[in-house]
Amino acid sequence: MIRNLLAVVAGYVFFTFSAVLLFGFGGIDYSRVVSPNLILISAFVGGLFAFFAGYLTAGIARENAKKAGIALSALIAIIALVSILAQAEAETYWSQLLTIFLFAPLAYAGSRIKNKRSE
């Protein structure tokens, strides 16, 4: 149980690092309208980090990799949904929508691929 929790936390921290890179260091305001090129770059970078976050989570969780992958994916999507609800004044929700519909499923996919390779 503790191992699964640590696996999900580690995966989420790894995934969050992509947001820090793009939005923190890049100075991008994800609540504003941005160029389509920036959305594509964010989708690519965030997708890679999400996939490998799921892979990392499954690697740490080992026996319960599927459950840990589901938990990570759900955590990513729920936090993005809470962000939408908390930011009613935002001009756009492109980042949160990418997170819910692309990054969360890619995190799960990463965990499943790691789980299949470990079997």
Buried (B, 14 or more C-beta within 10 A) or exposed (E): EEEBEBBBBBBBEBBBEBBEEBBEEBEBEBBEEBEEEBBEBBBEBBBBBBBBBBBBBBBBBBEBBBBBBBBBBBBBBEBBBEBBEEEEEBEEBBBBBBBBEBBBBBBBBBBBBBBEEEE
